[in-house]
Amino acid sequence: MMSLAAGHSVRKLVFANPSSVAENERDRIRERVRDAKQHLASQRPYNGSKRPIGFDVVDGRLVPNAND
């Protein structure tokens, strides 16, 4: 059985670690989605729907726009 003094530090560790893991997973998902969108934009012609923010249409293809 742990003492009350040790309980606080253990609780702090238990609650801090899952939030760090969740934050890391969120960042990884964000990077994968961004990379997938960039890959798809470079591989297929623009279909004429609304142009996504951050891209220009050049010769029927979406090209990343550094200014957006």
Biopython code that builds the backbone (N, CA, C, O; Angstrom):
import numpy as np
from Bio.PDB.StructureBuilder import StructureBuilder

atoms = [
    (1, "MET", "N", (0.841, -1.180, 0.000)),
    (1, "MET", "CA", (0.000, 0.000, 0.000)),
    (1, "MET", "C", (0.882, 1.238, 0.000)),
    (1, "MET", "O", (1.857, 1.304, 0.749)),
    (2, "MET", "N", (0.553, 2.213, -0.828)),
    (2, "MET", "CA", (1.390, 3.407, -0.887)),
    (2, "MET", "C", (0.938, 4.437, 0.140)),
    (2, "MET", "O", (-0.228, 4.481, 0.530)),
    (3, "SER", "N", (1.887, 5.260, 0.566)),
    (3, "SER", "CA", (1.554, 6.283, 1.549)),
    (3, "SER", "C", (0.805, 7.429, 0.872)),
    (3, "SER", "O", (0.780, 7.525, -0.355)),
    (4, "LEU", "N", (0.201, 8.290, 1.675)),
    (4, "LEU", "CA", (-0.531, 9.434, 1.119)),
    (4, "LEU", "C", (0.403, 10.392, 0.394)),
    (4, "LEU", "O", (0.024, 10.973, -0.623)),
    (5, "ALA", "N", (1.622, 10.565, 0.906)),
    (5, "ALA", "CA", (2.576, 11.474, 0.271)),
    (5, "ALA", "C", (2.965, 10.966, -1.114)),
    (5, "ALA", "O", (3.092, 11.755, -2.050)),
    (6, "ALA", "N", (3.151, 9.678, -1.247)),
    (6, "ALA", "CA", (3.516, 9.106, -2.544)),
    (6, "ALA", "C", (2.323, 9.108, -3.491)),
    (6, "ALA", "O", (2.501, 9.129, -4.708)),
    (7, "GLY", "N", (1.125, 9.086, -2.953)),
    (7, "GLY", "CA", (-0.075, 9.040, -3.772)),
    (7, "GLY", "C", (-0.208, 10.226, -4.705)),
    (7, "GLY", "O", (-0.640, 10.067, -5.847)),
    (8, "HIS", "N", (0.153, 11.409, -4.242)),
    (8, "HIS", "CA", (0.032, 12.608, -5.071)),
    (8, "HIS", "C", (0.938, 12.528, -6.294)),
    (8, "HIS", "O", (0.499, 12.822, -7.407)),
    (9, "SER", "N", (2.178, 12.139, -6.106)),
    (9, "SER", "CA", (3.104, 12.068, -7.235)),
    (9, "SER", "C", (2.705, 10.969, -8.215)),
    (9, "SER", "O", (2.870, 11.119, -9.425)),
    (10, "VAL", "N", (2.184, 9.876, -7.691)),
    (10, "VAL", "CA", (1.735, 8.786, -8.566)),
    (10, "VAL", "C", (0.520, 9.228, -9.366)),
    (10, "VAL", "O", (0.443, 8.970, -10.568)),
    (11, "ARG", "N", (-0.438, 9.896, -8.709)),
    (11, "ARG", "CA", (-1.621, 10.402, -9.427)),
    (11, "ARG", "C", (-1.196, 11.379, -10.516)),
    (11, "ARG", "O", (-1.728, 11.347, -11.625)),
    (12, "LYS", "N", (-0.245, 12.241, -10.202)),
    (12, "LYS", "CA", (0.239, 13.222, -11.177)),
    (12, "LYS", "C", (0.830, 12.505, -12.391)),
    (12, "LYS", "O", (0.569, 12.893, -13.530)),
    (13, "LEU", "N", (1.612, 11.480, -12.156)),
    (13, "LEU", "CA", (2.214, 10.711, -13.244)),
    (13, "LEU", "C", (1.146, 9.999, -14.062)),
    (13, "LEU", "O", (1.197, 10.007, -15.292)),
    (14, "VAL", "N", (0.186, 9.389, -13.392)),
    (14, "VAL", "CA", (-0.861, 8.628, -14.084)),
    (14, "VAL", "C", (-1.693, 9.541, -14.977)),
    (14, "VAL", "O", (-2.055, 9.144, -16.084)),
    (15, "PHE", "N", (-2.003, 10.746, -14.528)),
    (15, "PHE", "CA", (-2.826, 11.649, -15.331)),
    (15, "PHE", "C", (-2.015, 12.399, -16.376)),
    (15, "PHE", "O", (-2.557, 12.736, -17.429)),
    (16, "ALA", "N", (-0.753, 12.671, -16.132)),
    (16, "ALA", "CA", (0.072, 13.406, -17.094)),
    (16, "ALA", "C", (0.447, 12.534, -18.280)),
    (16, "ALA", "O", (0.447, 13.013, -19.414)),
    (17, "ASN", "N", (0.762, 11.278, -18.049)),
    (17, "ASN", "CA", (1.222, 10.408, -19.122)),
    (17, "ASN", "C", (0.167, 10.178, -20.202)),
    (17, "ASN", "O", (0.493, 10.340, -21.378)),
    (18, "PRO", "N", (-1.063, 9.813, -19.884)),
    (18, "PRO", "CA", (-2.056, 9.616, -20.954)),
    (18, "PRO", "C", (-2.309, 10.882, -21.770)),
    (18, "PRO", "O", (-2.539, 10.802, -22.977)),
    (19, "SER", "N", (-2.269, 12.045, -21.126)),
    (19, "SER", "CA", (-2.492, 13.268, -21.892)),
    (19, "SER", "C", (-1.332, 13.519, -22.847)),
    (19, "SER", "O", (-1.550, 14.028, -23.946)),
    (20, "SER", "N", (-0.127, 13.181, -22.464)),
    (20, "SER", "CA", (1.023, 13.318, -23.361)),
    (20, "SER", "C", (0.920, 12.349, -24.527)),
    (20, "SER", "O", (1.228, 12.701, -25.666)),
    (21, "VAL", "N", (0.493, 11.145, -24.245)),
    (21, "VAL", "CA", (0.323, 10.143, -25.303)),
    (21, "VAL", "C", (-0.763, 10.595, -26.272)),
    (21, "VAL", "O", (-0.593, 10.480, -27.485)),
    (22, "ALA", "N", (-1.869, 11.104, -25.755)),
    (22, "ALA", "CA", (-2.967, 11.569, -26.605)),
    (22, "ALA", "C", (-2.524, 12.750, -27.461)),
    (22, "ALA", "O", (-2.875, 12.824, -28.639)),
    (23, "GLU", "N", (-1.766, 13.665, -26.892)),
    (23, "GLU", "CA", (-1.275, 14.816, -27.653)),
    (23, "GLU", "C", (-0.347, 14.363, -28.772)),
    (23, "GLU", "O", (-0.421, 14.875, -29.889)),
    (24, "ASN", "N", (0.523, 13.408, -28.476)),
    (24, "ASN", "CA", (1.426, 12.884, -29.492)),
    (24, "ASN", "C", (0.652, 12.201, -30.608)),
    (24, "ASN", "O", (0.973, 12.386, -31.782)),
    (25, "GLU", "N", (-0.351, 11.423, -30.267)),
    (25, "GLU", "CA", (-1.160, 10.735, -31.279)),
    (25, "GLU", "C", (-1.908, 11.739, -32.146)),
    (25, "GLU", "O", (-2.000, 11.558, -33.360)),
    (26, "ARG", "N", (-2.441, 12.791, -31.541)),
    (26, "ARG", "CA", (-3.131, 13.835, -32.302)),
    (26, "ARG", "C", (-2.178, 14.482, -33.304)),
    (26, "ARG", "O", (-2.556, 14.718, -34.451)),
    (27, "ASP", "N", (-0.957, 14.770, -32.887)),
    (27, "ASP", "CA", (0.033, 15.366, -33.784)),
    (27, "ASP", "C", (0.378, 14.426, -34.934)),
    (27, "ASP", "O", (0.527, 14.867, -36.073)),
    (28, "ARG", "N", (0.506, 13.130, -34.642)),
    (28, "ARG", "CA", (0.814, 12.155, -35.694)),
    (28, "ARG", "C", (-0.326, 12.057, -36.704)),
    (28, "ARG", "O", (-0.084, 11.970, -37.907)),
    (29, "ILE", "N", (-1.562, 12.071, -36.223)),
    (29, "ILE", "CA", (-2.719, 12.024, -37.120)),
    (29, "ILE", "C", (-2.737, 13.262, -38.001)),
    (29, "ILE", "O", (-2.961, 13.163, -39.208)),
    (30, "ARG", "N", (-2.503, 14.427, -37.411)),
    (30, "ARG", "CA", (-2.484, 15.679, -38.175)),
    (30, "ARG", "C", (-1.435, 15.618, -39.287)),
    (30, "ARG", "O", (-1.706, 16.031, -40.414)),
    (31, "GLU", "N", (-0.250, 15.110, -38.983)),
    (31, "GLU", "CA", (0.810, 15.006, -39.989)),
    (31, "GLU", "C", (0.433, 14.034, -41.100)),
    (31, "GLU", "O", (0.677, 14.310, -42.274)),
    (32, "ARG", "N", (-0.160, 12.892, -40.737)),
    (32, "ARG", "CA", (-0.556, 11.907, -41.757)),
    (32, "ARG", "C", (-1.638, 12.455, -42.674)),
    (32, "ARG", "O", (-1.591, 12.235, -43.885)),
    (33, "VAL", "N", (-2.612, 13.165, -42.118)),
    (33, "VAL", "CA", (-3.679, 13.744, -42.939)),
    (33, "VAL", "C", (-3.101, 14.795, -43.877)),
    (33, "VAL", "O", (-3.445, 14.823, -45.059)),
    (34, "ARG", "N", (-2.229, 15.658, -43.366)),
    (34, "ARG", "CA", (-1.603, 16.689, -44.199)),
    (34, "ARG", "C", (-0.797, 16.057, -45.332)),
    (34, "ARG", "O", (-0.901, 16.477, -46.484)),
    (35, "ASP", "N", (0.002, 15.052, -45.002)),
    (35, "ASP", "CA", (0.817, 14.385, -46.020)),
    (35, "ASP", "C", (-0.048, 13.696, -47.068)),
    (35, "ASP", "O", (0.271, 13.733, -48.256)),
    (36, "ALA", "N", (-1.138, 13.069, -46.638)),
    (36, "ALA", "CA", (-2.034, 12.387, -47.583)),
    (36, "ALA", "C", (-2.698, 13.382, -48.520)),
    (36, "ALA", "O", (-2.820, 13.114, -49.715)),
    (37, "LYS", "N", (-3.127, 14.521, -48.004)),
    (37, "LYS", "CA", (-3.754, 15.542, -48.852)),
    (37, "LYS", "C", (-2.757, 16.084, -49.869)),
    (37, "LYS", "O", (-3.104, 16.282, -51.033)),
    (38, "GLN", "N", (-1.533, 16.321, -49.444)),
    (38, "GLN", "CA", (-0.515, 16.809, -50.374)),
    (38, "GLN", "C", (-0.216, 15.770, -51.443)),
    (38, "GLN", "O", (-0.052, 16.115, -52.613)),
    (39, "HIS", "N", (-0.143, 14.513, -51.060)),
    (39, "HIS", "CA", (0.123, 13.444, -52.020)),
    (39, "HIS", "C", (-1.011, 13.341, -53.037)),
    (39, "HIS", "O", (-0.760, 13.270, -54.240)),
    (40, "LEU", "N", (-2.251, 13.334, -52.561)),
    (40, "LEU", "CA", (-3.389, 13.238, -53.476)),
    (40, "LEU", "C", (-3.449, 14.435, -54.420)),
    (40, "LEU", "O", (-3.764, 14.284, -55.600)),
    (41, "ALA", "N", (-3.150, 15.612, -53.903)),
    (41, "ALA", "CA", (-3.180, 16.809, -54.743)),
    (41, "ALA", "C", (-2.136, 16.733, -55.844)),
    (41, "ALA", "O", (-2.351, 17.267, -56.932)),
    (42, "SER", "N", (-1.019, 16.087, -55.587)),
    (42, "SER", "CA", (0.038, 15.997, -56.600)),
    (42, "SER", "C", (-0.201, 14.862, -57.592)),
    (42, "SER", "O", (0.405, 14.848, -58.664)),
    (43, "GLN", "N", (-1.076, 13.907, -57.254)),
    (43, "GLN", "CA", (-1.258, 12.725, -58.083)),
    (43, "GLN", "C", (-2.463, 12.773, -59.015)),
    (43, "GLN", "O", (-2.498, 12.037, -60.001)),
    (44, "ARG", "N", (-3.425, 13.596, -58.737)),
    (44, "ARG", "CA", (-4.628, 13.572, -59.568)),
    (44, "ARG", "C", (-4.978, 14.976, -60.040)),
    (44, "ARG", "O", (-4.662, 15.961, -59.373)),
    (45, "PRO", "N", (-5.629, 15.060, -61.190)),
    (45, "PRO", "CA", (-6.018, 16.385, -61.678)),
    (45, "PRO", "C", (-7.121, 16.981, -60.815)),
    (45, "PRO", "O", (-7.897, 16.266, -60.180)),
    (46, "TYR", "N", (-7.169, 18.276, -60.809)),
    (46, "TYR", "CA", (-8.185, 19.006, -60.060)),
    (46, "TYR", "C", (-9.537, 18.764, -60.705)),
    (46, "TYR", "O", (-9.665, 18.887, -61.923)),
    (47, "ASN", "N", (-10.546, 18.425, -59.920)),
    (47, "ASN", "CA", (-11.843, 18.051, -60.479)),
    (47, "ASN", "C", (-12.816, 19.211, -60.646)),
    (47, "ASN", "O", (-13.954, 18.996, -61.062)),
    (48, "GLY", "N", (-12.403, 20.416, -60.338)),
    (48, "GLY", "CA", (-13.250, 21.578, -60.570)),
    (48, "GLY", "C", (-14.132, 21.979, -59.411)),
    (48, "GLY", "O", (-14.866, 22.962, -59.520)),
    (49, "SER", "N", (-14.089, 21.264, -58.317)),
    (49, "SER", "CA", (-14.865, 21.692, -57.154)),
    (49, "SER", "C", (-14.147, 22.872, -56.503)),
    (49, "SER", "O", (-13.166, 23.380, -57.046)),
    (50, "LYS", "N", (-14.620, 23.298, -55.374)),
    (50, "LYS", "CA", (-14.033, 24.450, -54.691)),
    (50, "LYS", "C", (-12.552, 24.196, -54.394)),
    (50, "LYS", "O", (-12.185, 23.154, -53.850)),
    (51, "ARG", "N", (-11.716, 25.160, -54.759)),
    (51, "ARG", "CA", (-10.272, 25.040, -54.552)),
    (51, "ARG", "C", (-9.964, 25.044, -53.056)),
    (51, "ARG", "O", (-10.406, 25.940, -52.337)),
    (52, "PRO", "N", (-9.214, 24.055, -52.582)),
    (52, "PRO", "CA", (-8.868, 24.014, -51.157)),
    (52, "PRO", "C", (-7.964, 25.185, -50.770)),
    (52, "PRO", "O", (-7.159, 25.655, -51.574)),
    (53, "ILE", "N", (-8.106, 25.639, -49.548)),
    (53, "ILE", "CA", (-7.254, 26.710, -49.040)),
    (53, "ILE", "C", (-5.815, 26.216, -49.036)),
    (53, "ILE", "O", (-5.534, 25.095, -48.611)),
    (54, "GLY", "N", (-4.914, 27.055, -49.507)),
    (54, "GLY", "CA", (-3.500, 26.702, -49.520)),
    (54, "GLY", "C", (-3.036, 26.110, -50.836)),
    (54, "GLY", "O", (-1.879, 25.709, -50.957)),
    (55, "PHE", "N", (-3.925, 26.049, -51.834)),
    (55, "PHE", "CA", (-3.577, 25.486, -53.134)),
    (55, "PHE", "C", (-4.026, 26.413, -54.253)),
    (55, "PHE", "O", (-5.019, 27.127, -54.115)),
    (56, "ASP", "N", (-3.295, 26.400, -55.362)),
    (56, "ASP", "CA", (-3.672, 27.070, -56.601)),
    (56, "ASP", "C", (-3.879, 26.004, -57.658)),
    (56, "ASP", "O", (-3.377, 24.887, -57.533)),
    (57, "VAL", "N", (-4.628, 26.356, -58.712)),
    (57, "VAL", "CA", (-4.834, 25.438, -59.826)),
    (57, "VAL", "C", (-3.916, 25.877, -60.958)),
    (57, "VAL", "O", (-4.046, 26.988, -61.470)),
    (58, "VAL", "N", (-2.982, 25.003, -61.352)),
    (58, "VAL", "CA", (-2.044, 25.274, -62.437)),
    (58, "VAL", "C", (-2.100, 24.095, -63.395)),
    (58, "VAL", "O", (-1.821, 22.960, -63.011)),
    (59, "ASP", "N", (-2.463, 24.367, -64.646)),
    (59, "ASP", "CA", (-2.577, 23.318, -65.666)),
    (59, "ASP", "C", (-3.466, 22.163, -65.206)),
    (59, "ASP", "O", (-3.146, 20.998, -65.443)),
    (60, "GLY", "N", (-4.578, 22.484, -64.550)),
    (60, "GLY", "CA", (-5.519, 21.457, -64.132)),
    (60, "GLY", "C", (-5.106, 20.665, -62.907)),
    (60, "GLY", "O", (-5.758, 19.680, -62.563)),
    (61, "ARG", "N", (-4.042, 21.072, -62.247)),
    (61, "ARG", "CA", (-3.568, 20.363, -61.048)),
    (61, "ARG", "C", (-3.513, 21.333, -59.870)),
    (61, "ARG", "O", (-3.304, 22.535, -60.040)),
    (62, "LEU", "N", (-3.705, 20.786, -58.685)),
    (62, "LEU", "CA", (-3.558, 21.587, -57.476)),
    (62, "LEU", "C", (-2.084, 21.693, -57.127)),
    (62, "LEU", "O", (-1.363, 20.695, -57.095)),
    (63, "VAL", "N", (-1.649, 22.922, -56.864)),
    (63, "VAL", "CA", (-0.258, 23.181, -56.505)),
    (63, "VAL", "C", (-0.265, 23.923, -55.168)),
    (63, "VAL", "O", (-0.981, 24.914, -55.024)),
    (64, "PRO", "N", (0.519, 23.462, -54.186)),
    (64, "PRO", "CA", (0.554, 24.160, -52.897)),
    (64, "PRO", "C", (0.953, 25.617, -53.077)),
    (64, "PRO", "O", (1.867, 25.936, -53.837)),
    (65, "ASN", "N", (0.256, 26.492, -52.370)),
    (65, "ASN", "CA", (0.517, 27.925, -52.428)),
    (65, "ASN", "C", (1.181, 28.331, -51.122)),
    (65, "ASN", "O", (0.591, 28.196, -50.050)),
    (66, "ALA", "N", (2.396, 28.824, -51.212)),
    (66, "ALA", "CA", (3.150, 29.192, -50.010)),
    (66, "ALA", "C", (2.573, 30.436, -49.338)),
    (66, "ALA", "O", (2.849, 30.678, -48.163)),
    (67, "ASN", "N", (1.777, 31.232, -50.058)),
    (67, "ASN", "CA", (1.251, 32.481, -49.505)),
    (67, "ASN", "C", (0.027, 32.284, -48.623)),
    (67, "ASN", "O", (-0.266, 33.142, -47.790)),
    (68, "ASP", "N", (-0.695, 31.182, -48.781)),
    (68, "ASP", "CA", (-1.915, 30.957, -47.984)),
    (68, "ASP", "C", (-1.583, 30.383, -46.642)),
    (68, "ASP", "O", (-2.481, 30.129, -45.839)),
]
sb = StructureBuilder()
sb.init_structure("model")
sb.init_model(0)
sb.init_chain("A")
sb.init_seg("    ")
for serial, (resi, resn, name, xyz) in enumerate(atoms, 1):
    if name == "N":
        sb.init_residue(resn, " ", resi, " ")
    sb.init_atom(name, np.array(xyz, "f"), 0.0, 1.0, " ", f" {name:<3s}", serial, name[0])
structure = sb.get_structure()
